[in-house]
Amino acid sequence: MPIKPMIRNNICLNAHPEGCAANVKNQIEYAKKNLSKTAVSPKLAFVAGCSNGYGLASRICAGFGYKAATVGLSYENEPTEKRSGTPGFYNNNTFDIEADKAGLVSITLNGDAYSNEAKEAAVEAVKRAAAKAGIPAKIDLFIYSLASPVRTDPKTGVMHKSVIKPIGGSFSGKTLNIMDGTFSAAEAQGATEEEIFNTVKVMGGEDLELWMDVFDKEELLSPQTCAAAYTYIGPESSWAIYKNGTIGRAKEDLERAIREINKNYTVIKKIRGAWVSVNKALVTRSSAVIPIIPFYIASLFKVMKDMGLHEGCIEQIARLYRDRLYTADGNVPVDNENRIRMDDWEMRDDVQNAVTERVKLITPENVFTETDILGFKKDFLGVHGFDIDGVDYNT
């Protein structure tokens, strides 16, 4: 029986197994063609949040681009008789199958990355992967790419829930329904102090620091270890709901954690370094539901594609590895706050000026010609395994 996408309020509730597999295979082919093993490339990588978006691309580039042994961790639901599995379930399964075919060491864990149990399982998996690959149990690359709405503090047992809200006042703006191209008003009340605190607990840097402590205690770090966590800043027009809102406050804490990690580990040569990578706005399962972001991304995609600057997740991460983390001279280009700026093309003045002018002209009548809403929709469906070229969706 054909599987059709079930979408409610820019959220897709199901996934297509064959489509997810094809999407992963397409990214694998890109990594093979655009990255190659070098003397400084990673041999053993661990990715927390490995199943979708930037995390999935990070694992693919490490494994199939650099031939590294990889351990991935994410929390997924398996399929049942009544519903499909999560996209990440099928993505992880495909990664492991293709890695085995290619003779690559791959171990995938399913669990709550915030829990102590998952960290213990990850340690053992890293050691097993290293033994299987015949290399030292030292993590060369640690990617932290978690995007969960909730986190249970392993010390207190308290569950914290994040919110997407402004701080210091309410927010209103225009957002876009990516499925039919209609506009609506997006409104959000200002966050309470408790909501700000909870969002920082979920999406801030505390858990990243706990991961580093565990890896250090288990002697899995080395002077070659690179650690990277992903963030987003975006244009000023989105700052009220993003950079200056609850998510932005959490991302500030993530940058604080990176500074602490560098102070505690890099200075004494325990690791090569830790960085926040500021990535480009892309279509992910979470970005589609942030107020005004779909409208901005659809406009941005139109401009960047017209300029020949557009990248998807796999292209962005391949460039991160090739041109930032693993350069020929060993230097990691950063901004004045020690951040890697993979949003450099997005935030170019000519790109942002063009987006700003385009947004002023967009109406319900011309939205399909003046934005790339169709590209946004295709990417959104593709994240869930739908609308992938070459896949037969009629069987």
C-alpha positions as CSV (number, residue, x, y, z in Angstrom):
1,M,0.0,0.0,0.0
2,P,1.5,3.4,-1.0
3,I,2.7,5.5,1.9
4,K,1.6,9.2,1.7
5,P,3.0,12.0,3.9
6,M,0.8,12.9,6.8
7,I,1.3,16.6,7.6
8,R,-0.2,18.8,10.3
9,N,0.9,22.4,10.9
10,N,4.3,22.0,9.0
11,I,5.0,18.8,10.9
12,C,5.2,15.5,9.1
13,L,4.0,12.6,11.2
14,N,5.4,9.7,9.2
15,A,8.3,8.6,7.0
16,H,8.9,6.6,3.8
17,P,11.5,3.8,4.3
18,E,12.7,3.6,0.7
19,G,12.7,7.4,0.3
20,C,14.8,7.8,3.5
21,A,17.2,5.1,2.2
22,A,17.6,6.9,-1.1
23,N,18.2,10.2,0.6
24,V,21.0,8.7,2.7
25,K,22.6,7.0,-0.3
26,N,22.5,10.3,-2.3
27,Q,24.4,12.0,0.5
28,I,26.9,9.1,0.7
29,E,27.7,9.5,-3.0
30,Y,28.3,13.2,-2.5
31,A,30.6,12.6,0.4
32,K,32.6,10.0,-1.6
33,K,33.1,12.5,-4.4
34,N,33.9,15.6,-2.4
35,L,36.0,14.3,0.5
36,S,39.0,12.0,0.6
37,K,41.1,10.5,3.4
38,T,44.1,12.6,4.4
39,A,46.9,12.4,7.1
40,V,44.9,14.8,9.3
41,S,41.4,13.4,8.7
42,P,39.5,11.6,11.5
43,K,39.9,7.9,12.1
44,L,37.2,7.5,14.8
45,A,34.2,9.8,15.0
46,F,31.3,10.0,17.5
47,V,28.1,11.9,16.6
48,A,25.5,12.7,19.2
49,G,22.3,13.3,17.2
50,C,23.4,11.3,14.1
51,S,20.1,10.5,12.4
52,N,18.9,13.7,10.6
53,G,20.0,16.9,9.1
54,Y,23.4,18.2,10.0
55,G,24.2,15.3,12.4
56,L,23.4,12.7,9.7
57,A,25.5,14.6,7.2
58,S,28.4,14.9,9.7
59,R,28.4,11.1,10.2
60,I,28.2,10.4,6.5
61,C,31.1,12.8,5.7
62,A,33.3,11.3,8.5
63,G,32.5,7.7,7.5
64,F,32.2,7.7,3.7
65,G,34.3,10.8,3.0
66,Y,37.2,10.1,5.3
67,K,36.7,6.3,5.9
68,A,36.5,6.9,9.7
69,A,35.0,4.3,12.0
70,T,31.8,6.0,13.4
71,V,29.6,5.6,16.4
72,G,26.3,7.4,16.2
73,L,23.6,8.0,18.8
74,S,20.0,9.2,18.4
75,Y,16.6,8.5,19.8
76,E,14.3,6.8,17.3
77,N,11.0,5.0,17.2
78,E,10.8,1.7,15.3
79,P,7.9,1.0,12.9
80,T,4.8,-0.7,14.2
81,E,1.8,-2.3,12.4
82,K,0.0,1.0,12.7
83,R,2.6,3.6,12.1
84,S,6.0,4.2,10.4
85,G,9.2,4.5,12.2
86,T,10.8,7.9,12.6
87,P,12.9,9.1,9.6
88,G,16.0,8.7,11.7
89,F,15.3,5.0,12.3
90,Y,15.4,4.4,8.5
91,N,18.4,6.7,8.0
92,N,20.5,5.0,10.7
93,N,19.6,1.6,9.3
94,T,20.6,2.6,5.8
95,F,23.9,4.1,7.1
96,D,24.8,0.9,8.8
97,I,23.9,-1.3,5.8
98,E,25.9,0.9,3.4
99,A,28.8,1.1,5.9
100,D,29.0,-2.6,6.1
101,K,29.0,-2.9,2.3
102,A,31.9,-0.4,2.1
103,G,33.9,-2.2,4.8
104,L,33.5,0.6,7.3
105,V,33.1,0.2,11.0
106,S,29.8,1.5,12.2
107,I,27.9,1.2,15.5
108,T,24.6,2.9,16.0
109,L,22.9,3.4,19.4
110,N,19.3,4.2,20.0
111,G,18.7,6.0,23.3
112,D,18.3,9.3,25.2
113,A,21.6,11.1,24.7
114,Y,21.0,13.2,27.8
115,S,21.0,10.1,30.0
116,N,23.9,8.6,31.9
117,E,22.9,5.2,30.5
118,A,23.4,6.4,26.9
119,K,26.8,7.9,27.8
120,E,27.9,4.6,29.3
121,A,26.7,2.7,26.2
122,A,28.5,5.2,24.0
123,V,31.8,4.7,25.8
124,E,31.6,1.0,25.3
125,A,30.6,1.4,21.7
126,V,33.5,3.7,21.0
127,K,35.9,1.1,22.5
128,R,34.3,-1.7,20.4
129,A,34.5,0.3,17.2
130,A,38.1,1.1,17.8
131,A,38.9,-2.5,18.5
132,K,37.1,-3.6,15.4
133,A,38.9,-1.0,13.2
134,G,42.3,-1.9,14.8
135,I,42.9,1.7,16.0
136,P,43.4,3.3,19.4
137,A,40.3,4.1,21.3
138,K,40.6,7.8,20.9
139,I,37.9,10.0,19.4
140,D,39.3,12.2,16.7
141,L,36.0,13.9,16.0
142,F,33.1,14.6,18.3
143,I,30.0,16.2,16.8
144,Y,27.2,17.4,19.0
145,S,24.0,17.9,17.0
146,L,21.1,17.3,19.4
147,A,17.7,18.9,18.8
148,S,15.3,17.5,21.4
149,P,12.4,19.6,22.9
150,V,12.9,17.9,26.3
151,R,15.7,16.8,28.6
152,T,15.7,15.0,31.9
153,D,18.5,16.3,34.1
154,P,20.5,13.1,35.0
155,K,21.5,14.6,38.4
156,T,18.0,15.7,39.5
157,G,15.7,13.5,37.5
158,V,13.7,16.6,36.6
159,M,12.3,16.9,33.0
160,H,12.8,20.3,31.4
161,K,10.8,21.4,28.3
162,S,12.1,24.0,25.9
163,V,10.0,26.7,24.2
164,I,10.4,29.0,21.2
165,K,9.5,32.4,22.6
166,P,10.8,36.0,22.7
167,I,12.3,37.4,25.8
168,G,11.2,40.8,27.2
169,G,8.0,41.1,25.2
170,S,5.6,39.5,22.8
171,F,6.3,38.7,19.1
172,S,4.3,38.9,16.0
173,G,5.3,38.2,12.4
174,K,4.3,36.6,9.1
175,T,4.9,32.9,8.6
176,L,4.4,30.7,5.6
177,N,2.6,27.4,5.3
178,I,5.0,25.4,3.1
179,M,2.4,23.0,1.8
180,D,0.0,25.4,0.2
181,G,1.8,28.7,0.2
182,T,-0.6,30.6,2.4
183,F,0.5,33.2,4.9
184,S,-0.7,33.6,8.5
185,A,0.2,35.7,11.5
186,A,2.6,34.1,14.0
187,E,2.4,35.3,17.6
188,A,4.2,34.3,20.7
189,Q,4.0,35.7,24.2
190,G,7.2,36.6,26.1
191,A,8.9,33.8,27.9
192,T,8.9,33.5,31.7
193,E,12.1,33.2,33.7
194,E,11.2,29.5,34.2
195,E,10.7,28.9,30.5
196,I,14.1,30.6,29.8
197,F,15.8,28.4,32.4
198,N,14.2,25.3,31.1
199,T,15.1,26.0,27.4
200,V,18.7,26.6,28.5
201,K,18.7,23.3,30.4
202,V,17.5,21.5,27.3
203,M,19.4,23.3,24.4
204,G,22.3,24.9,26.2
205,G,25.8,23.5,26.8
206,E,25.5,21.6,30.1
207,D,25.0,18.2,28.4
208,L,27.9,18.8,26.0
209,E,30.2,19.4,29.0
210,L,28.9,16.2,30.6
211,W,29.9,14.3,27.4
212,M,33.3,15.7,27.5
213,D,33.8,14.8,31.1
214,V,32.8,11.2,30.4
215,F,35.1,10.9,27.5
216,D,38.0,12.5,29.5
217,K,37.4,10.1,32.4
218,E,37.4,7.1,30.1
219,E,40.6,8.4,28.4
220,L,38.9,8.6,25.0
221,L,40.3,12.1,24.1
222,S,43.6,12.9,22.5
223,P,45.5,15.9,21.2
224,Q,43.9,15.3,17.8
225,T,40.3,15.5,19.1
226,C,38.1,18.1,17.4
227,A,34.8,18.8,19.1
228,A,32.1,20.8,17.3
229,A,28.6,21.8,18.2
230,Y,26.1,23.4,15.8
231,T,24.2,26.7,16.1
232,Y,22.5,29.4,14.1
233,I,22.3,33.2,14.3
234,G,20.4,34.3,11.2
235,P,19.4,37.8,10.0
236,E,18.3,40.6,12.3
237,S,14.7,40.2,11.1
238,S,14.5,36.8,13.0
239,W,16.3,37.9,16.1
240,A,13.2,38.6,18.2
241,I,12.1,35.0,18.0
242,Y,15.5,33.4,17.6
243,K,18.8,35.0,18.6
244,N,17.3,37.3,21.2
245,G,14.7,34.7,22.3
246,T,14.8,31.6,24.4
247,I,16.6,29.6,21.7
248,G,19.3,32.3,21.4
249,R,19.8,32.3,25.2
250,A,20.4,28.5,25.1
251,K,22.8,29.0,22.2
252,E,24.7,31.6,24.3
253,D,25.1,28.9,26.9
254,L,26.3,26.5,24.3
255,E,29.0,29.0,23.4
256,R,29.9,29.4,27.1
257,A,30.3,25.6,27.3
258,I,32.7,25.6,24.3
259,R,34.8,28.3,26.0
260,E,35.0,26.3,29.2
261,I,35.9,23.1,27.3
262,N,38.7,24.9,25.5
263,K,39.9,26.3,28.8
264,N,39.8,23.0,30.5
265,Y,41.1,20.7,27.7
266,T,42.7,22.6,24.8
267,V,45.0,24.8,26.9
268,I,46.6,21.7,28.5
269,K,46.7,19.9,25.1
270,K,44.1,17.2,25.9
271,I,42.3,18.0,22.7
272,R,43.0,19.9,19.5
273,G,40.1,22.2,20.1
274,A,36.3,22.8,20.4
275,W,34.2,25.1,18.3
276,V,30.7,26.2,17.7
277,S,29.9,26.1,14.0
278,V,27.4,28.7,13.0
279,N,25.6,26.9,10.1
280,K,23.3,28.1,7.3
281,A,19.5,28.2,7.5
282,L,18.3,24.9,6.1
283,V,15.2,22.8,6.1
284,T,15.1,20.4,9.0
285,R,12.3,18.8,11.0
286,S,12.6,21.6,13.5
287,S,13.2,24.7,11.4
288,A,9.8,24.2,9.6
289,V,7.9,25.0,12.8
290,I,9.8,28.1,14.0
291,P,7.6,31.2,13.4
292,I,8.7,33.4,10.3
293,I,11.6,31.0,9.6
294,P,9.9,29.2,6.7
295,F,9.1,32.5,5.0
296,Y,12.7,33.6,5.4
297,I,14.2,30.3,4.2
298,A,12.0,30.2,1.1
299,S,13.1,33.7,0.2
300,L,16.8,32.9,1.0
301,F,16.8,29.8,-1.1
302,K,15.5,31.7,-4.1
303,V,18.3,34.3,-3.8
304,M,21.1,31.8,-3.1
305,K,20.1,29.5,-5.8
306,D,19.9,32.4,-8.3
307,M,23.5,33.4,-7.1
308,G,24.8,29.8,-7.3
309,L,25.5,29.8,-3.5
310,H,23.0,27.3,-2.2
311,E,24.1,24.4,-0.1
312,G,22.2,21.6,1.6
313,C,23.2,19.8,4.8
314,I,25.7,17.4,3.1
315,E,27.3,20.2,1.0
316,Q,27.6,22.4,4.1
317,I,29.2,19.7,6.3
318,A,31.6,18.6,3.5
319,R,32.8,22.3,3.3
320,L,33.0,22.5,7.1
321,Y,35.4,19.5,7.2
322,R,37.4,20.3,4.1
323,D,37.8,24.1,4.5
324,R,37.6,24.5,8.3
325,L,38.3,21.5,10.6
326,Y,40.8,19.6,8.3
327,T,42.6,22.2,6.3
328,A,46.0,21.5,4.7
329,D,47.9,23.8,7.1
330,G,46.0,22.6,10.2
331,N,44.5,26.0,10.9
332,V,40.8,26.4,11.7
333,P,39.5,29.7,10.3
334,V,37.2,31.4,12.9
335,D,35.6,34.8,13.6
336,N,36.6,37.2,16.4
337,E,34.6,35.1,18.9
338,N,36.3,31.8,17.9
339,R,33.2,30.6,16.0
340,I,33.4,28.8,12.7
341,R,31.1,30.7,10.3
342,M,29.6,28.3,7.8
343,D,26.8,30.9,7.4
344,D,29.3,33.1,5.6
345,W,27.6,32.8,2.3
346,E,24.1,33.3,3.7
347,M,25.2,36.4,5.6
348,R,27.0,38.1,2.7
349,D,25.7,41.7,2.3
350,D,24.6,41.1,-1.3
351,V,22.6,38.0,-0.2
352,Q,20.9,39.6,2.7
353,N,20.2,42.8,0.8
354,A,18.6,40.8,-1.9
355,V,16.5,38.8,0.5
356,T,15.3,42.0,2.3
357,E,14.2,43.6,-1.0
358,R,12.5,40.4,-2.2
359,V,10.6,39.9,1.1
360,K,9.0,43.4,0.6
361,L,7.6,42.4,-2.8
362,I,6.2,38.9,-1.9
363,T,2.4,38.6,-1.8
364,P,0.0,35.6,-1.7
365,E,-0.3,36.0,-5.5
366,N,3.4,35.7,-6.4
367,V,4.8,33.6,-3.5
368,F,5.4,30.6,-5.8
369,T,7.4,32.7,-8.3
370,E,9.2,35.1,-6.0
371,T,10.3,32.5,-3.3
372,D,11.6,29.0,-3.5
373,I,8.7,27.6,-1.5
374,L,8.6,24.6,-3.9
375,G,12.3,23.9,-3.1
376,F,11.6,24.3,0.6
377,K,8.6,21.9,0.4
378,K,10.7,19.3,-1.6
379,D,13.5,19.5,1.1
380,F,11.0,19.2,3.9
381,L,9.4,16.1,2.4
382,G,12.8,14.7,1.5
383,V,13.8,14.8,5.2
384,H,11.0,12.3,5.8
385,G,11.7,10.2,2.7
386,F,9.1,11.7,0.4
387,D,9.5,13.3,-3.0
388,I,13.0,11.8,-3.5
389,D,13.9,11.5,-7.2
390,G,14.0,8.0,-8.4
391,V,11.8,6.5,-5.7
392,D,8.5,4.7,-6.7
393,Y,5.8,6.0,-4.4
394,N,3.0,4.1,-6.0
395,T,3.7,0.7,-4.5
